[in-house]
Amino acid sequence: MSVYLDGQFLPLAEAKVSPLDRGFVFGDGVYELVPVYSRKPFRLEEHLRRLQGSLDGIRLANPHGVARWCELVEQLIALQDFDDQSVYLQITRGTPESGQTPRDHAFPLGVAPTVFMFSQPLVSATLAQKEAGVCAITAPDIRWGRCDIKAISLLANVLARQQAVEAGCAETVMLRDGFLSEGAASNIFAVKNGVLLAPPPSLLILTGITYDVVLELAAAHGIPSALRSISEAELRGVDELWMTSSTKEIMPIVRLDGTPVGNGKQGPMARQMDALYQQFKQQVMRA
C-alpha cells in the first residue's frame, strides 16, 4: 500500500513518524475521510471545507490550499490497486524541534505540521443489508464540548463504539442531557409522522457530508424535514431511525436497545432516501 507522509508518497512500511509527534503524545490534530467511487472522490471540496473548519477550530494553519489537496488526493487514489476507496487525511501539530520541551501542552513554535494520508478499500452496504437494517444501543454522550471539530482524539467515540460491538450491534446512539446528539461514528436521523428529523448543527455534534446531502435531497424532493432537538422519549417512539456516514451512507436502525423501531423493518422513507442518494451519487460522479 502506498501512503503520503510529509511531502512524499512511499510504501506504508517505510512511513515513520516521531513518537514525540503531538498527534501521538496529545492527540493534537484533525482528520477527514473521503469516500471514493470508481476512483472519483465524492464531494471532495466539501470535505476539504470541513477539514479547514477543524483546523481553524484547533488554531492550526492549513499546510495546503484546496488545489494542492485535490492533487494529492488524486495522486494517492491513482497509486492504489482498487477502485472504490476510503481516503484518510490527518494533520497534526507536528514534532517539537530539538531544544524545545518534548512534552509541553502549549503550542510549539516554528514547527511544521505532520501530514499523513492513506487509502483503503471502501465496502459500501449492500441493498440487502440496508433492507435488513441494523441494531443499536444508547449510551450517555460523555464527550467534550467541541464535537464539531473532527479531532483525532476519539477515545470517547472508541469506547462508545466498542459498547455497540460487545452488544452485537452496529452503532451506539448517544444522548446528552436527555436529548439525541449523534452516533459514535455517524449522524442520526429519525422519521415521525412522515417528517424527517435531525438534531441541528451545533458545537456538540459533527455534521457529516452525508448529513448535508440527506437534507439537500429532502428539500429538493419535497420531503418534510425539521432540524430540532429530539428528546430520548421521542426517540424511542419514532417510526424510523437511520445512521448516516460517508461509508455507511443511509443505514436503517431497526432495533434500539433491543426494542423494534417502528415495525422493526426498513421504513419507506429510508428506502426512498437511499434511492435518491444513489441517484445523486451517480450524477455527481458523472459530472
PyMOL commands that set and color helices and strands:
alter all, ss='L'
color gray80, all
select helices_A, chain A and resi 12-14+22-26+44-57+66-79+127-132+155-166+209-220+232-235+268-286
alter helices_A, ss='H'
color red, helices_A
select strands_A, chain A and resi 2-5+8-11+29-37+40-41+85-92+114-121+134-140+171-176+179-183+187-192+195-198+225-227+240-245+249-256+259-260
alter strands_A, ss='S'
color yellow, strands_A
deselect
rebuild
show_as cartoon
